[in-house]
Amino acid sequence: MSRLLFQQNRHNFFLHLIDGVLYMCGQAFTSTEIVLSVLIYRLGGSEIAIGCVFALTELGQAIPQLISAPFMEGLPRKKMAVLIGGMTQRTPWLIIALLLLFGDVKQDGSLVPIVLMLISFTFLTGGVMGPAWSEFVASTVPLQWRGRLFALRQGIGGVFGVGVGFLVTYIVDSIAFPHNFSCLFFCTYVIWLLSLSSLIFVKENANPVRRHEVYSQYFFRDIPHLLKEDRDFRWFLMMKALMLMSLISFGFFSVYAIKRFQLPAYYAGTFTVFYMIGQIGSSFLFGYLADRYGHRVNVKLFSLIVILQSVLAIIAPSIIVFYFIFLLLGANRSVHSITFVGMPLEYGDSRNRPTFYALSNTMLAPFYLSGIIGGLLISSIGYEGLFVLSSIFALLTLVCTVLFVRDPRILGRES
């Protein structure tokens, strides 16, 4: 690597790091697994609505990616698409903040559909720009640095997130509902704007592109051919599908703890603190393991952690155990952000990476409904049954990873 290229890569590395750290810091104010679930609960939402929170955030990001990927592959530079999409993505959080501040908020569930629609719009927009963002990162940060980048984003963002957790506890406890949650959404919006501004200064070179003259051929010829010929990527998709089903219980840990131990809502902030500590303590480990050994080892650890947190939730004699459970949830979020974002980027090059990234999400869109399925199942199998089901899927993920998945980095897939 020449000195000039090294300096440019380092420049871009730190700007992407600033973006990720600030994005995570803002997200901690309204975390999907904790704060958003508790908000829906406080607004009078049912278990199905609570399950929709996790499902819609993940599903929203997954569905549009394959639709936008062929257009993004035709752009020599991706930065402008990322900036425009990022600005649009953040706007619903401001609308929710204003709605909770000035609207006629009732706790009868009437506001839940509107909030869920706004949440969906944010993540749908994120999904549209996902292929562009993935290639933007891959083309401006070297392969050997990406594990560290994603790990540092998680780790440093988690440090700020711990402080945010205490602040969330204070805000929710000291300000009357719903203005307390309005404040949280406004904080997220402002910090997210700061994160987006850092990407303006990333230096991006024009890269080789693949233009799709006939849009229909992309879906009916190119993608089927890729899936037919690429055995390794097919097994990656199977592994991720099982992993997504293991997330069937993730949106319910905070609500389950609050209900089981009769806790006030401000415990959402306390859970956030431990959740962020879990991200901090694990992100550097998972980033190192990804760079040193490839991503398969992270998936194995992910599966084991899901089983452990599920067992602990079932047998927990006190709320103290749940603090450790949220540490584990934070660790699993680190794996998700490091491995299941970074690994698909290693199956191709600048001409087709957006497609691999989009396929890893859009193809698996039905599995992002696991949270909604979990909400439907609670009435019949209870929260404990849901945790058992999550463990079964985690075990299947582990078996699939060990027996069939080969890490693309070790195979030298990226060129």
C-alpha positions in Angstrom: 0.0 0.0 0.0 1.5 3.4 -1.1 1.9 6.1 1.5 -0.8 8.3 -0.2 -3.3 5.4 -0.4 -2.5 4.5 3.2 -3.3 8.1 4.3 -6.5 8.1 2.3 -7.6 4.8 3.8 -6.8 6.0 7.3 -8.7 9.2 6.7 -11.7 7.3 5.5 -11.4 4.8 8.3 -11.7 7.4 11.0 -14.6 9.2 9.3 -16.5 5.9 9.0 -15.6 5.3 12.7 -17.1 8.6 13.7 -20.2 7.9 11.7 -20.7 4.5 13.4 -19.9 5.7 16.9 -22.4 8.6 16.7 -25.0 6.4 15.0 -24.8 3.9 17.8 -24.8 6.6 20.4 -28.0 8.0 19.0 -29.5 4.5 18.6 -29.0 3.8 22.3 -31.6 6.4 23.2 -34.2 4.4 21.3 -32.8 0.9 21.0 -35.0 -1.6 19.2 -34.7 -4.4 21.8 -35.4 -2.2 24.8 -36.7 1.3 24.5 -39.0 0.9 21.4 -40.5 -2.3 22.8 -41.2 -0.5 26.1 -42.7 2.5 24.3 -45.1 0.2 22.4 -46.0 -1.5 25.7 -46.6 1.9 27.4 -48.8 3.0 24.5 -51.0 0.0 25.1 -49.7 -2.3 22.4 -50.2 -6.1 22.5 -47.5 -8.7 22.5 -47.9 -9.0 18.7 -47.3 -5.2 18.3 -44.2 -5.6 20.5 -43.0 -8.4 18.3 -43.6 -6.2 15.3 -41.0 -3.7 16.5 -38.1 -6.0 16.1 -39.6 -7.6 12.9 -40.3 -4.3 11.2 -36.9 -2.8 11.9 -35.1 -5.9 10.4 -37.7 -6.6 7.7 -37.7 -2.9 6.7 -34.0 -2.9 6.1 -34.1 -6.2 4.2 -37.0 -6.0 1.7 -35.9 -3.0 -0.5 -32.2 -3.9 -0.8 -32.5 -6.3 -3.8 -34.8 -3.7 -5.6 -32.2 -0.9 -5.2 -29.0 -3.1 -5.6 -28.9 -3.1 -9.5 -29.2 0.7 -9.6 -26.5 1.1 -7.0 -24.2 -1.2 -8.9 -24.4 1.2 -11.8 -23.1 4.2 -9.7 -19.3 4.6 -9.9 -19.5 6.5 -6.6 -22.0 5.7 -3.8 -21.6 8.6 -1.4 -24.4 10.9 -2.6 -26.9 8.1 -2.5 -25.8 7.3 1.1 -26.2 10.9 2.1 -29.6 11.5 0.6 -30.9 8.1 1.9 -29.5 8.8 5.3 -31.2 12.2 5.6 -34.6 10.7 4.6 -34.0 7.7 7.0 -33.7 10.0 10.0 -36.7 12.2 9.5 -39.4 9.8 11.0 -37.6 9.9 14.4 -38.2 13.7 14.5 -41.9 13.2 13.6 -42.3 10.6 16.4 -40.6 13.1 18.8 -43.0 15.8 17.8 -46.0 13.5 17.9 -45.3 12.4 21.4 -44.6 16.0 22.5 -47.6 17.7 21.0 -50.1 15.0 20.1 -53.1 13.7 22.1 -51.3 10.6 23.3 -53.6 7.9 24.8 -52.5 4.6 26.3 -55.2 2.6 24.6 -53.1 1.3 21.6 -54.6 3.9 19.2 -51.2 5.5 18.5 -49.3 2.2 18.1 -50.0 1.7 14.3 -48.8 5.3 13.5 -45.6 4.8 15.5 -45.0 1.4 13.9 -45.5 2.9 10.4 -43.0 5.6 11.1 -40.5 3.1 12.5 -41.0 1.0 9.3 -40.4 4.0 7.0 -37.1 4.7 8.7 -35.8 1.2 8.2 -37.3 0.8 4.8 -35.3 3.9 3.7 -32.2 2.4 5.4 -32.8 -0.8 3.4 -33.0 1.2 0.1 -29.6 2.7 0.7 -28.1 -0.5 2.3 -26.4 -1.8 -0.9 -25.0 1.7 -1.6 -23.7 2.0 2.0 -22.2 -1.5 2.0 -20.2 -0.8 -1.2 -19.3 2.7 0.0 -17.7 1.1 3.1 -16.1 -1.8 1.2 -14.6 0.5 -1.5 -13.2 3.1 0.9 -11.9 0.8 3.7 -9.5 -2.1 3.0 -10.6 -5.7 3.7 -8.0 -6.1 6.4 -9.3 -3.1 8.3 -13.0 -3.7 8.3 -13.2 -6.1 11.2 -11.5 -3.5 13.3 -13.7 -0.8 11.9 -16.9 -2.6 12.8 -15.5 -3.6 16.2 -14.4 -0.1 17.1 -17.8 1.3 16.1 -19.4 -1.2 18.4 -16.9 -0.7 21.3 -16.5 3.0 21.3 -20.2 3.5 20.6 -21.0 1.1 23.4 -18.9 3.3 25.8 -21.0 6.3 25.0 -24.1 4.0 25.1 -23.4 3.2 28.7 -23.6 6.9 29.5 -26.7 7.1 27.4 -28.3 4.3 29.3 -28.0 6.2 32.6 -29.4 9.3 30.8 -32.3 7.2 29.5 -33.0 6.0 33.0 -33.0 9.6 34.3 -35.2 11.0 31.4 -37.8 8.2 31.6 -38.0 8.5 35.4 -38.0 12.3 35.8 -40.1 13.4 32.8 -43.8 12.5 32.5 -44.9 10.1 29.9 -45.0 10.5 26.9 -42.7 13.6 26.9 -39.9 11.4 28.3 -40.0 9.2 25.2 -40.3 12.3 23.0 -37.0 13.6 24.4 -35.4 10.2 23.7 -36.4 10.3 20.0 -35.3 13.9 19.6 -31.8 13.0 21.1 -31.5 10.2 18.6 -32.4 12.4 15.7 -29.9 15.1 16.5 -27.0 12.7 17.1 -27.9 10.8 13.9 -27.6 14.1 11.9 -24.1 14.6 13.3 -23.2 11.0 12.3 -24.3 11.5 8.8 -22.4 14.8 8.4 -19.1 12.9 8.9 -19.6 10.9 5.7 -19.5 14.1 3.7 -15.7 14.2 4.0 -15.0 10.6 3.0 -12.8 10.4 -0.1 -14.3 8.0 -2.6 -12.7 7.0 -5.9 -14.7 5.9 -8.9 -14.9 2.1 -9.1 -15.8 -0.4 -11.9 -19.5 -0.8 -12.2 -22.0 -3.3 -13.6 -24.9 -1.7 -15.5 -28.1 -3.6 -15.9 -29.7 -2.5 -19.2 -32.6 -4.9 -18.9 -33.9 -4.7 -15.3 -35.9 -7.9 -15.5 -32.9 -9.9 -16.5 -31.2 -9.0 -13.2 -34.0 -10.9 -11.3 -34.8 -13.7 -13.7 -31.3 -14.5 -15.1 -28.4 -13.0 -13.1 -29.6 -13.8 -9.6 -30.8 -17.3 -10.3 -27.5 -18.0 -12.0 -25.5 -16.7 -9.0 -27.5 -18.8 -6.5 -27.2 -21.9 -8.7 -23.5 -21.6 -9.1 -22.4 -20.3 -5.7 -22.7 -23.2 -3.2 -20.8 -21.3 -0.5 -23.1 -18.4 -0.6 -26.2 -20.6 -0.5 -25.0 -22.2 2.7 -24.3 -18.7 4.1 -28.0 -17.8 3.4 -29.1 -21.0 5.1 -27.0 -20.2 8.1 -28.3 -16.7 8.4 -31.9 -17.8 8.0 -31.5 -20.1 11.0 -29.8 -17.3 12.9 -32.7 -14.9 12.2 -35.2 -17.5 13.5 -33.1 -17.7 16.7 -33.9 -14.0 17.2 -37.6 -14.9 17.7 -37.4 -13.9 21.4 -35.1 -10.9 21.2 -37.8 -8.2 21.4 -39.4 -9.7 24.5 -36.6 -9.9 27.1 -37.2 -6.3 28.4 -41.0 -6.6 28.5 -40.8 -10.1 30.1 -38.5 -8.8 32.8 -40.7 -5.8 33.6 -43.8 -7.9 33.7 -42.3 -10.8 35.7 -40.7 -8.7 38.4 -43.2 -5.8 38.3 -40.7 -3.2 37.4 -41.3 0.5 36.6 -40.6 1.6 33.0 -37.4 3.4 33.8 -35.7 0.0 34.1 -35.5 0.2 30.3 -32.6 2.6 30.9 -30.9 0.3 33.3 -31.2 -2.6 30.8 -29.7 -0.3 28.1 -26.6 0.3 30.3 -25.9 -3.5 30.6 -26.8 -4.0 26.9 -24.2 -1.4 25.9 -21.6 -2.8 28.3 -22.1 -6.2 26.6 -21.4 -4.5 23.2 -18.3 -2.9 24.5 -16.9 -6.0 26.2 -17.5 -8.2 23.1 -17.0 -6.0 20.1 -13.2 -5.9 20.2 -13.1 -9.6 20.7 -15.4 -10.3 17.7 -13.6 -7.8 15.5 -10.3 -9.4 16.3 -11.6 -12.9 15.6 -13.2 -11.8 12.3 -9.9 -10.3 11.1 -7.7 -13.1 12.4 -9.8 -16.2 11.8 -12.8 -15.2 9.6 -16.4 -14.8 10.6 -17.4 -18.5 11.1 -16.0 -18.4 14.7 -18.2 -15.4 15.5 -21.3 -17.2 14.3 -20.5 -20.2 16.5 -20.2 -17.9 19.5 -23.4 -16.2 18.6 -25.3 -19.5 18.7 -23.9 -20.5 22.0 -24.7 -17.1 23.5 -28.4 -17.3 22.3 -28.7 -20.6 24.0 -27.2 -19.3 27.3 -29.3 -16.2 27.5 -32.5 -18.2 26.8 -31.7 -20.7 29.5 -30.9 -17.9 32.0 -34.1 -16.1 31.3 -36.2 -19.2 32.1 -34.4 -20.0 35.4 -33.7 -16.4 36.5 -34.6 -16.1 40.2 -34.2 -12.3 40.3 -33.8 -9.3 38.2 -30.0 -9.5 38.8 -29.7 -12.4 36.3 -31.4 -10.2 33.7 -28.6 -7.7 33.9 -26.3 -10.5 32.7 -28.8 -11.5 30.0 -28.7 -8.0 28.6 -24.9 -8.2 28.6 -25.3 -11.2 26.4 -27.9 -9.5 24.2 -25.3 -6.7 23.6 -22.7 -9.3 22.7 -25.1 -10.8 20.1 -25.8 -7.4 18.7 -22.0 -7.0 18.2 -21.8 -10.2 16.2 -24.8 -9.2 14.1 -23.2 -5.8 13.4 -19.7 -7.1 12.7 -20.2 -10.5 11.0 -23.6 -10.3 9.4 -22.7 -6.9 7.9 -19.1 -7.7 7.0 -19.3 -11.3 5.8 -21.5 -10.8 2.7 -19.1 -8.1 1.5 -16.4 -10.7 1.1 -18.3 -12.8 -1.6 -17.6 -10.4 -4.5 -16.0 -7.2 -5.7 -17.1 -3.7 -6.5 -19.2 -4.8 -9.5 -21.4 -7.3 -7.6 -20.9 -6.7 -3.8 -24.2 -4.7 -3.6 -26.0 -7.8 -5.0 -24.4 -10.2 -2.5 -25.2 -7.8 0.4 -28.8 -7.3 -0.8 -29.4 -11.0 -1.3 -28.2 -11.7 2.2 -31.0 -9.6 3.5 -33.9 -9.4 0.9 -33.8 -13.2 0.2 -34.3 -13.8 3.9 -37.0 -11.2 4.4 -39.6 -13.7 5.6 -37.3 -14.8 8.4 -37.3 -11.3 9.8 -40.9 -11.9 10.7 -39.7 -14.1 13.5 -40.5 -11.3 16.1 -44.2 -11.2 14.9 -44.4 -15.0 15.0 -43.0 -14.8 18.5 -45.8 -12.4 19.5 -48.4 -14.7 18.1 -46.9 -17.8 19.9 -46.7 -16.2 23.4 -50.4 -16.7 24.1 -50.0 -20.5 23.6 -46.4 -21.3 24.6 -45.6 -18.4 26.9 -42.4 -16.4 27.1 -40.5 -19.5 28.4 -41.6 -21.6 25.5 -40.4 -18.8 23.2 -37.0 -18.8 24.8 -36.8 -22.6 24.3 -37.7 -22.2 20.6 -35.0 -19.6 20.2 -32.4 -22.0 21.6 -33.4 -24.7 19.2 -32.9 -22.4 16.2 -29.5 -21.3 17.7 -28.4 -24.9 17.9 -29.4 -25.5 14.3 -27.4 -22.4 13.3 -24.4 -23.9 15.1 -24.7 -27.2 13.3 -25.1 -25.6 9.9 -22.1 -23.4 10.5 -19.8 -26.2 11.6 -20.8 -28.7 8.9 -21.4 -26.7 5.8 -20.3 -23.0 5.9 -16.9 -22.0 4.6 -15.6 -18.5 5.4 -15.1 -16.5 2.1 -12.1 -14.7 3.5 -10.2 -17.9 4.0 -11.2 -19.0 0.5 -10.0 -15.7 -0.9 -13.4 -14.9 -2.4 -13.1 -11.0 -2.5 -11.0 -9.6 -5.3 
